[in-house]
Amino acid sequence: MRVALIHNHSLTYPGGGEKFIARLANGLSRRGLRVSVYSLPLERQANVDVRGLLDPGVEYEEGIMPSIDADVAYVTYFPLVTLALLRVRAPKVAGIHSHFLLPEAQDPELFRGGPVALLRRLGPWATYTYYLRGLMGLELRRFEAVHAYPHLVSFIRHRRPYAILPFLDVSRWRPTRDKDEEFKALFVGRRVYEKGFDVFTAIAREARRLGLKARFLATGGREGDVTDGVESLGFVPEDRLVDLYSSAHAVIYPTRADNFGLVMLEALASGTPVIASDIPSHRLPGLPLLLARGVDGALRQLVDLYNMFYDDRDRYLELCRRGRDAVVRSYSEEVVVPQYVRMFKEVAGLSP
């Protein structure tokens, strides 16, 4: 079966949607499907080799309005995407991945103010998606099916919805080292308001005030810089992230908007507890996330973890094991990818 995956940004861009498409392409290819990825050339990163993200059997192309002939196409939906699909000859599945399409599942604080405020806070692509999201119901009628994560599928109106989880390769994302005695809290993601980096730096300040002897590390920035007590790690390639997650004692994920944070899966699979913002998109059954509201809530969770690590080590390590076990049980490639294969076969009419 030939599967086309059509995405709205270059796969060289290090976002969650791009990771999902690359992992889906690889997972399908490993199960014998012929997979081609077509991306719009938005946010292309010159220093990233896309071939390092995709298995050898996966084809990749960037361009505008590609001519595509496949048995089924999976399209990362964005408003007016149908204009870019005029030359796609295949039954289509719309994938709902942008959190700006579902503001009711996010922190309402993110969307305060008018268009100018959102443009400054979120950038042009997010603002475009947010204000044109009303087209989604009409445009989705032109798709044979819609895919959304199970906790979000109730927000979607379509005759043929599929609720399937994201996934990762748990043989790659795994604990690789023991925790050392110096407690480390880690932030992984873009340093923007949307992702809650301001919350992370505020937690670092308050933790110092309380006397916690902990290091606060964040990807991005200039490697070696220290600002507000947060140490910058610079760009961290994915093959080094596993060790980084494993060496941390807590990952803090205070994002204000998400459909599903792959950072949470990566950290839990690597044996590290996750303190996450308490938004609807993070209320996930089966994952032992430590949900928190704002700086005070996240700080309380961090202090509890800090004390648990030093005063009740067995309980802390059991929490680490529970996180990994939950990912292996429900979010591993072996468990989830067959569900995507079944969806594609059904939409393509290749199975009942």
C-alpha positions as CSV (number, residue, x, y, z in Angstrom):
1,M,0.0,0.0,0.0
2,R,1.2,3.5,-0.9
3,V,0.8,6.1,1.8
4,A,1.4,9.8,1.3
5,L,2.0,12.0,4.4
6,I,1.4,15.7,3.7
7,H,2.7,18.2,6.3
8,N,2.5,22.0,6.6
9,H,6.1,22.6,7.6
10,S,9.6,21.3,6.6
11,L,10.5,18.2,8.6
12,T,13.8,20.0,9.4
13,Y,11.8,22.2,11.8
14,P,12.1,20.6,15.3
15,G,8.4,20.7,16.3
16,G,6.1,18.1,17.7
17,G,4.1,17.8,14.5
18,E,7.3,17.3,12.5
19,K,8.4,14.6,15.0
20,F,5.1,12.9,14.7
21,I,5.1,12.8,10.9
22,A,8.7,11.5,10.8
23,R,8.0,8.7,13.4
24,L,4.7,7.8,11.6
25,A,6.6,7.5,8.2
26,N,9.3,5.3,9.8
27,G,6.8,3.2,11.7
28,L,4.7,2.5,8.5
29,S,7.8,1.8,6.4
30,R,9.1,-0.7,8.9
31,R,5.8,-2.6,8.4
32,G,6.2,-2.9,4.7
33,L,4.2,0.1,3.5
34,R,5.5,2.4,0.7
35,V,5.7,5.9,2.4
36,S,6.3,9.3,0.8
37,V,6.4,12.5,2.9
38,Y,5.5,15.9,1.2
39,S,6.1,19.1,3.2
40,L,5.6,22.8,2.5
41,P,9.0,24.5,2.7
42,L,8.1,26.5,5.8
43,E,10.6,27.1,8.7
44,R,13.3,25.1,6.9
45,Q,16.4,24.7,9.0
46,A,19.6,24.8,6.9
47,N,21.7,22.9,9.5
48,V,19.4,19.9,9.7
49,D,19.6,16.9,7.4
50,V,16.2,15.5,6.9
51,R,17.6,12.1,5.8
52,G,18.8,11.7,9.4
53,L,15.2,11.8,10.5
54,L,13.7,9.3,8.1
55,D,14.4,5.6,7.4
56,P,16.1,4.9,4.1
57,G,13.0,3.6,2.4
58,V,11.0,6.8,3.1
59,E,10.8,9.3,0.2
60,Y,10.8,13.0,1.0
61,E,9.9,16.1,-1.0
62,E,9.3,19.8,-0.2
63,G,7.3,22.0,-2.5
64,I,4.0,23.8,-3.2
65,M,0.9,21.9,-4.5
66,P,2.6,18.5,-5.1
67,S,1.2,16.0,-7.6
68,I,0.5,12.9,-5.5
69,D,-0.8,9.5,-6.5
70,A,-1.2,7.1,-3.6
71,D,-3.7,4.7,-2.1
72,V,-4.3,7.0,0.8
73,A,-3.0,10.4,2.0
74,Y,-2.7,11.7,5.6
75,V,-2.8,15.5,5.7
76,T,-1.8,17.7,8.6
77,Y,-4.9,20.0,8.6
78,F,-4.6,23.7,8.5
79,P,-7.2,26.3,7.3
80,L,-7.5,26.4,3.5
81,V,-5.4,23.3,3.2
82,T,-7.8,22.0,0.5
83,L,-6.3,24.6,-1.9
84,A,-2.9,22.8,-1.6
85,L,-4.5,19.4,-2.3
86,L,-5.9,20.0,-5.8
87,R,-3.4,17.5,-7.3
88,V,-3.7,14.8,-4.7
89,R,-5.3,11.7,-6.2
90,A,-6.1,9.6,-3.1
91,P,-8.7,9.2,-0.3
92,K,-7.6,11.7,2.4
93,V,-7.4,11.6,6.2
94,A,-7.2,14.9,8.0
95,G,-4.9,14.9,11.0
96,I,-5.7,17.5,13.7
97,H,-2.4,18.5,15.3
98,S,-2.4,22.3,15.7
99,H,-3.6,23.3,19.2
100,F,-4.7,26.6,17.7
101,L,-7.6,24.7,16.0
102,L,-8.9,23.7,19.5
103,P,-8.5,26.7,21.8
104,E,-11.1,25.2,24.2
105,A,-8.5,22.5,25.1
106,Q,-5.8,25.1,26.0
107,D,-5.1,27.7,28.6
108,P,-7.5,30.6,27.8
109,E,-4.8,33.1,28.9
110,L,-3.0,32.4,25.7
111,F,-5.7,33.8,23.5
112,R,-6.4,37.1,25.4
113,G,-6.4,40.3,23.3
114,G,-7.1,40.8,19.7
115,P,-5.3,39.9,16.4
116,V,-2.3,42.3,17.0
117,A,-1.7,40.9,20.5
118,L,-1.9,37.3,19.2
119,L,0.4,38.2,16.3
120,R,3.0,39.5,18.7
121,R,2.6,36.7,21.2
122,L,2.2,33.7,18.9
123,G,3.5,34.7,15.4
124,P,1.8,34.8,12.0
125,W,1.2,31.1,11.4
126,A,-0.5,30.5,14.8
127,T,-2.6,33.6,14.5
128,Y,-3.7,32.7,10.9
129,T,-4.7,29.2,12.1
130,Y,-6.5,30.5,15.2
131,Y,-8.6,33.1,13.3
132,L,-9.5,30.8,10.4
133,R,-10.3,27.8,12.5
134,G,-14.0,28.3,11.8
135,L,-13.4,26.9,8.3
136,M,-12.4,23.5,9.7
137,G,-15.9,22.1,9.9
138,L,-16.7,23.0,6.3
139,E,-13.3,21.8,4.9
140,L,-13.3,18.5,6.8
141,R,-16.3,17.4,4.7
142,R,-13.9,17.0,1.8
143,F,-11.9,14.4,3.8
144,E,-12.9,10.7,3.9
145,A,-11.8,10.5,7.6
146,V,-10.4,12.6,10.4
147,H,-7.7,11.6,13.0
148,A,-7.3,13.2,16.4
149,Y,-5.9,12.0,19.7
150,P,-8.5,10.2,21.8
151,H,-8.8,13.0,24.4
152,L,-9.5,15.5,21.7
153,V,-11.7,13.6,19.2
154,S,-14.9,14.8,21.0
155,F,-14.1,18.3,19.8
156,I,-14.2,17.2,16.1
157,R,-17.4,16.8,14.1
158,H,-17.0,14.3,11.3
159,R,-18.8,11.2,10.0
160,R,-15.6,9.1,10.3
161,P,-13.4,10.0,13.2
162,Y,-10.4,7.9,14.3
163,A,-9.0,8.3,17.8
164,I,-5.4,7.0,17.8
165,L,-2.6,7.9,20.2
166,P,0.9,9.2,19.3
167,F,3.8,6.8,19.9
168,L,7.5,6.4,20.1
169,D,10.2,3.8,19.8
170,V,10.6,2.6,23.4
171,S,13.8,0.7,22.6
172,R,15.4,4.0,21.7
173,W,13.7,6.2,24.4
174,R,14.7,4.4,27.6
175,P,16.7,5.0,30.8
176,T,20.3,5.1,29.9
177,R,21.9,6.2,33.1
178,D,21.3,6.3,36.9
179,K,20.3,9.6,38.5
180,D,23.3,11.3,40.2
181,E,23.0,13.0,43.6
182,E,22.7,16.5,42.2
183,F,19.1,17.2,41.5
184,K,18.4,18.6,38.0
185,A,15.2,20.0,36.6
186,L,15.0,20.2,32.8
187,F,13.0,22.2,30.2
188,V,12.9,21.0,26.6
189,G,11.2,23.1,23.9
190,R,11.1,26.6,22.4
191,R,11.7,29.5,24.8
192,V,8.5,31.3,24.1
193,Y,5.4,32.3,26.1
194,E,3.3,29.7,24.4
195,K,5.6,26.9,25.8
196,G,5.7,28.4,29.3
197,F,9.4,29.2,29.4
198,D,8.6,32.2,31.6
199,V,7.0,29.8,34.1
200,F,10.1,27.6,34.1
201,T,12.4,30.6,34.9
202,A,10.1,31.8,37.6
203,I,10.1,28.3,39.2
204,A,14.0,28.4,39.1
205,R,13.9,31.8,40.9
206,E,11.5,30.6,43.6
207,A,13.3,27.4,44.1
208,R,16.5,29.3,44.8
209,R,14.6,31.5,47.3
210,L,13.4,28.4,49.1
211,G,17.0,27.0,49.3
212,L,16.6,24.1,46.9
213,K,20.1,22.9,45.8
214,A,19.1,22.1,42.3
215,R,20.3,22.9,38.8
216,F,17.8,24.2,36.2
217,L,18.7,23.3,32.6
218,A,17.0,24.3,29.3
219,T,17.6,23.4,25.7
220,G,18.2,26.3,23.3
221,G,19.9,29.6,23.9
222,R,23.7,29.9,23.8
223,E,25.4,26.9,25.4
224,G,26.9,27.8,28.7
225,D,24.9,31.0,29.3
226,V,23.2,31.3,32.7
227,T,20.2,33.6,33.0
228,D,17.9,33.8,36.1
229,G,19.6,30.6,37.3
230,V,18.7,28.6,34.2
231,E,21.7,27.0,32.4
232,S,21.4,27.0,28.5
233,L,22.3,23.8,26.7
234,G,22.2,25.2,23.2
235,F,20.8,23.0,20.4
236,V,20.5,19.4,21.5
237,P,20.1,16.9,18.7
238,E,17.6,14.1,19.2
239,D,20.3,11.4,19.6
240,R,21.5,13.2,22.7
241,L,18.1,13.9,24.2
242,V,17.7,10.4,25.6
243,D,20.8,10.8,27.8
244,L,19.6,14.3,28.8
245,Y,16.2,13.1,29.8
246,S,17.7,10.1,31.7
247,S,20.1,12.3,33.7
248,A,17.4,14.8,34.8
249,H,15.4,14.2,38.0
250,A,12.3,16.1,36.8
251,V,11.2,17.4,33.4
252,I,9.0,20.6,33.7
253,Y,6.6,21.0,30.8
254,P,4.6,24.2,31.6
255,T,3.2,24.8,28.1
256,R,0.0,26.9,27.7
257,A,-1.1,25.1,24.6
258,D,-0.8,21.5,23.3
259,N,-2.6,18.7,21.6
260,F,-0.1,16.2,22.9
261,G,3.3,17.0,24.2
262,L,5.8,14.4,22.8
263,V,8.3,15.8,25.4
264,M,6.1,14.2,28.1
265,L,6.3,10.7,26.4
266,E,10.0,11.0,25.7
267,A,10.8,12.0,29.3
268,L,8.6,9.3,30.9
269,A,10.0,6.6,28.6
270,S,13.5,7.7,29.6
271,G,12.6,7.2,33.3
272,T,12.0,10.7,34.4
273,P,8.9,12.1,36.1
274,V,7.1,15.0,34.3
275,I,5.5,18.1,35.9
276,A,3.0,19.3,33.3
277,S,0.6,22.2,33.0
278,D,-2.9,21.3,34.0
279,I,-4.7,22.0,30.7
280,P,-7.4,19.8,29.1
281,S,-4.9,18.4,26.6
282,H,-2.7,17.0,29.5
283,R,-5.5,15.2,31.4
284,L,-4.6,11.9,29.9
285,P,-5.7,8.5,31.3
286,G,-2.9,6.1,32.1
287,L,0.0,8.5,32.2
288,P,1.3,9.4,35.7
289,L,1.8,13.1,34.9
290,L,2.2,15.5,37.8
291,L,-0.3,18.2,36.8
292,A,0.1,21.7,38.1
293,R,-1.4,25.2,37.7
294,G,1.0,28.1,37.3
295,V,4.3,28.7,39.0
296,D,3.0,27.9,42.6
297,G,1.5,24.6,41.6
298,A,4.6,23.5,39.6
299,L,6.9,24.6,42.4
300,R,5.0,22.5,44.9
301,Q,5.2,19.5,42.7
302,L,9.0,20.1,42.2
303,V,9.6,20.5,46.0
304,D,7.7,17.2,46.6
305,L,9.9,15.4,44.0
306,Y,13.0,17.0,45.4
307,N,12.2,15.8,48.9
308,M,11.1,12.4,47.6
309,F,14.4,11.9,45.8
310,Y,16.5,12.6,48.9
311,D,14.2,11.3,51.6
312,D,12.3,8.4,50.0
313,R,14.5,7.2,47.1
314,D,12.5,3.9,46.6
315,R,9.3,5.8,46.1
316,Y,10.9,8.2,43.7
317,L,12.4,5.3,41.6
318,E,9.0,3.6,41.6
319,L,7.5,6.8,40.1
320,C,10.1,6.7,37.4
321,R,9.3,3.0,36.6
322,R,5.6,3.7,36.5
323,G,6.1,6.4,33.9
324,R,8.1,4.2,31.6
325,D,5.8,1.2,32.1
326,A,2.8,3.4,31.1
327,V,4.4,4.5,27.9
328,V,5.5,1.0,27.0
329,R,2.1,-0.4,27.7
330,S,0.0,2.1,25.7
331,Y,2.3,4.4,23.6
332,S,4.9,2.2,22.1
333,E,5.4,1.9,18.3
334,E,4.6,-1.8,18.4
335,V,1.2,-1.2,20.1
336,V,0.1,2.0,18.2
337,V,1.4,1.8,14.6
338,P,-0.8,-1.2,13.7
339,Q,-3.8,1.0,14.5
340,Y,-2.6,3.6,12.0
341,V,-2.1,0.8,9.4
342,R,-5.6,-0.4,10.0
343,M,-7.0,3.2,9.6
344,F,-5.2,3.7,6.3
345,K,-6.3,0.3,4.9
346,E,-9.9,1.1,5.8
347,V,-9.9,4.6,4.3
348,A,-8.2,3.3,1.2
349,G,-10.9,0.6,0.9
350,L,-8.3,-2.2,1.1
351,S,-10.0,-3.9,4.1
352,P,-13.5,-4.0,5.4
